[in-house]
């Protein structure tokens, strides 16, 4: 398996440091602050929040009221006051209906990306999602990669399944939300965070091609 798949750590560290600096520097609007708080948790910060919200969506409505939104922010452990949470909710509840759509919320929270970057992420996801069902699983990975050249497999520290499962966990939200399945939304959110630390499209494209052996 290509080592670059595991090696976005420096880029992730860059965006964490940048977000922490942003949070300490100045006042910012509620959406920008929530994004910076998530990014300060690393590449899975947004996915972690998204999974917490989805787990709370008992009726499958894909909508959150203010109570659920507040509970989710607190459960994620983000450092914000109750007043700031109220302000964030009002910013996302643009029509004043008292609820926010989870999909739209996560789209607004995700760092913006060019169409070129989105297309490259889409290409990588399609390669990984061997079955074409919109979710990357352990079985998908086994059909695309082998982990037999990975140092931890060679040393006997981990099995091939454990290494591939660790790779899947890179994209998930953590904090008890690991299920070994990565949706396209989670895949895009992860690379949106990585993307935020890369200034030009050409370098982002180079990184993705190298990591996923894309043409």
C-alpha positions as CSV (number, residue, x, y, z in Angstrom):
1,X,0.0,0.0,0.0
2,X,1.3,3.4,-0.9
3,X,2.9,5.1,2.1
4,X,1.6,8.5,1.1
5,X,-1.9,7.4,2.0
6,X,-0.7,7.6,5.6
7,X,1.5,10.6,5.2
8,X,-0.7,13.7,5.2
9,X,0.3,14.3,8.8
10,X,2.5,17.4,8.1
11,X,-0.2,19.1,6.1
12,X,-2.7,18.3,8.9
13,X,-0.3,19.7,11.5
14,X,-0.1,22.9,9.4
15,X,-3.8,23.5,9.3
16,X,-4.1,22.7,13.0
17,X,-1.5,25.4,13.8
18,X,-3.0,27.8,11.4
19,X,-6.5,27.3,12.9
20,X,-5.2,27.7,16.5
21,X,-3.4,30.9,15.5
22,X,-6.6,32.2,13.8
23,X,-8.7,31.4,17.0
24,X,-6.3,33.4,19.2
25,X,-5.8,36.3,16.8
26,X,-9.1,38.1,16.3
27,X,-12.8,38.2,16.3
28,X,-14.5,36.2,13.6
29,X,-18.0,35.5,12.5
30,X,-19.7,32.4,14.0
31,X,-19.3,30.1,11.0
32,X,-15.7,30.9,10.6
33,X,-15.1,30.3,14.3
34,X,-16.8,27.0,14.3
35,X,-14.8,25.9,11.2
36,X,-11.6,27.0,12.8
37,X,-12.5,25.1,16.0
38,X,-13.1,21.9,14.0
39,X,-10.0,22.3,11.9
40,X,-7.9,22.8,15.1
41,X,-8.9,19.2,15.9
42,X,-7.3,18.0,12.7
43,X,-8.5,16.5,9.5
44,X,-11.4,14.5,11.1
45,X,-12.7,17.5,13.2
46,X,-15.6,18.3,10.8
47,X,-16.4,14.6,10.4
48,X,-16.4,14.1,14.1
49,X,-19.0,16.8,14.5
50,X,-21.0,15.5,11.6
51,X,-21.2,12.0,13.0
52,X,-22.3,13.2,16.4
53,X,-25.1,15.1,14.8
54,X,-26.1,12.1,12.6
55,X,-26.2,9.9,15.7
56,X,-28.6,12.3,17.3
57,X,-30.9,12.3,14.3
58,X,-33.3,9.8,15.7
59,X,-36.2,10.5,13.4
60,X,-34.0,10.6,10.3
61,X,-35.2,14.1,9.4
62,X,-31.6,15.3,8.8
63,X,-32.5,18.4,10.7
64,X,-31.3,19.7,14.0
65,X,-33.1,22.0,16.5
66,X,-31.2,24.4,18.7
67,X,-31.1,21.9,21.7
68,X,-29.7,19.1,19.5
69,X,-27.2,21.5,17.9
70,X,-26.0,22.7,21.4
71,X,-25.8,19.2,22.7
72,X,-23.7,18.1,19.6
73,X,-21.2,21.0,19.9
74,X,-20.7,20.3,23.6
75,X,-20.4,16.5,23.1
76,X,-17.7,17.2,20.5
77,X,-15.8,19.1,23.2
78,X,-15.4,22.4,21.3
79,X,-14.4,25.3,23.4
80,X,-17.3,27.7,23.0
81,X,-19.7,29.5,25.3
82,X,-23.5,29.0,25.3
83,X,-24.0,32.5,23.9
84,X,-21.6,31.7,21.0
85,X,-23.4,28.4,20.3
86,X,-26.7,30.4,20.1
87,X,-25.1,32.8,17.7
88,X,-23.7,29.9,15.6
89,X,-27.1,28.3,15.4
90,X,-28.7,31.6,14.3
91,X,-26.1,32.0,11.6
92,X,-26.9,28.5,10.2
93,X,-30.7,28.8,10.6
94,X,-30.9,31.3,7.8
95,X,-34.7,31.1,7.3
96,X,-35.4,31.3,11.1
97,X,-37.3,28.0,11.0
98,X,-35.8,26.8,14.3
99,X,-33.9,24.0,12.7
100,X,-30.9,23.5,10.4
101,X,-30.3,21.0,7.6
102,X,-27.3,18.8,8.5
103,X,-26.1,18.4,4.9
104,X,-26.2,22.2,4.3
105,X,-24.6,22.8,7.6
106,X,-21.6,20.5,6.9
107,X,-21.3,22.0,3.4
108,X,-21.0,25.5,4.9
109,X,-18.6,24.3,7.5
110,X,-16.2,22.7,5.0
111,X,-13.3,24.9,3.8
112,X,-14.1,26.1,0.3
113,X,-12.3,24.2,-2.6
114,X,-11.9,24.8,-6.3
115,X,-13.7,22.5,-8.8
116,X,-10.3,21.1,-9.8
117,X,-9.7,19.9,-6.3
118,X,-13.2,18.5,-5.9
119,X,-12.7,16.6,-9.2
120,X,-9.4,15.1,-8.0
121,X,-11.0,14.0,-4.7
122,X,-13.9,12.5,-6.6
123,X,-11.5,10.5,-8.8
124,X,-9.7,9.2,-5.7
125,X,-12.9,8.1,-4.0
126,X,-14.1,6.4,-7.2
127,X,-10.9,4.4,-7.3
128,X,-11.3,3.3,-3.7
129,X,-15.0,2.6,-3.8
130,X,-14.5,-0.6,-5.8
131,X,-18.1,-1.7,-5.4
132,X,-19.5,1.7,-6.4
133,X,-22.0,1.8,-3.5
134,X,-20.9,5.2,-2.3
135,X,-19.0,3.8,0.8
136,X,-15.4,2.7,1.2
137,X,-15.1,-0.4,3.3
138,X,-12.3,-2.9,4.2
139,X,-13.4,-5.1,1.3
140,X,-13.1,-2.2,-1.1
141,X,-9.5,-1.5,0.1
142,X,-8.5,-5.2,-0.3
143,X,-9.5,-5.0,-3.9
144,X,-7.4,-1.9,-4.5
145,X,-4.3,-2.2,-2.2
146,X,-2.2,-4.6,-0.3
147,X,-0.6,-3.6,3.0
148,X,2.0,-6.4,2.8
149,X,4.8,-3.8,2.1
150,X,3.8,-1.7,5.1
151,X,6.5,-1.5,7.8
152,X,4.1,-2.6,10.6
153,X,3.0,-5.6,8.6
154,X,6.5,-6.6,7.9
155,X,7.5,-6.3,11.5
156,X,4.5,-8.4,12.6
157,X,3.1,-5.5,14.6
158,X,-0.2,-5.4,12.7
159,X,-2.2,-7.6,10.4
160,X,-3.1,-6.5,6.9
161,X,-6.7,-6.0,8.0
162,X,-5.6,-3.9,10.9
163,X,-3.5,-1.6,8.8
164,X,-6.3,-1.1,6.2
165,X,-8.8,-0.5,9.0
166,X,-6.5,2.1,10.5
167,X,-6.4,3.8,7.1
168,X,-10.2,3.9,7.1
169,X,-10.2,5.4,10.6
170,X,-8.2,8.3,9.3
171,X,-11.3,9.6,7.6
172,X,-13.8,9.0,10.5
173,X,-14.7,11.3,13.3
174,X,-13.2,9.4,16.2
175,X,-14.7,9.7,19.8
176,X,-16.5,6.3,19.5
177,X,-17.8,6.9,15.9
178,X,-15.5,4.5,14.2
179,X,-17.4,1.9,12.1
180,X,-14.8,1.1,9.4
181,X,-17.0,2.7,6.7
182,X,-16.2,6.0,4.9
183,X,-18.9,7.9,3.0
184,X,-18.1,10.2,0.2
185,X,-19.1,13.2,2.3
186,X,-16.5,12.1,5.0
187,X,-13.8,11.6,2.3
188,X,-14.4,15.1,0.9
189,X,-14.5,16.7,4.4
190,X,-11.2,15.1,5.2
191,X,-9.5,16.3,2.1
192,X,-11.1,19.7,2.4
193,X,-9.2,20.1,5.6
194,X,-5.9,18.9,4.0
195,X,-6.7,21.2,1.1
196,X,-6.9,24.3,3.4
197,X,-3.2,24.0,4.0
198,X,-2.2,23.8,0.3
199,X,-2.1,27.1,-1.6
200,X,-2.2,26.0,-5.2
201,X,-4.3,23.5,-7.1
202,X,-1.3,22.0,-8.9
203,X,0.4,20.8,-5.7
204,X,-2.9,19.5,-4.3
205,X,-3.4,17.5,-7.5
206,X,0.2,16.2,-7.3
207,X,-0.3,15.0,-3.7
208,X,-3.6,13.2,-4.6
209,X,-2.1,11.6,-7.7
210,X,0.9,10.4,-5.7
211,X,-1.2,9.1,-2.8
212,X,-3.7,7.2,-4.9
213,X,-1.6,6.4,-8.0
214,X,-4.0,8.3,-10.2
215,X,-3.4,8.9,-13.9
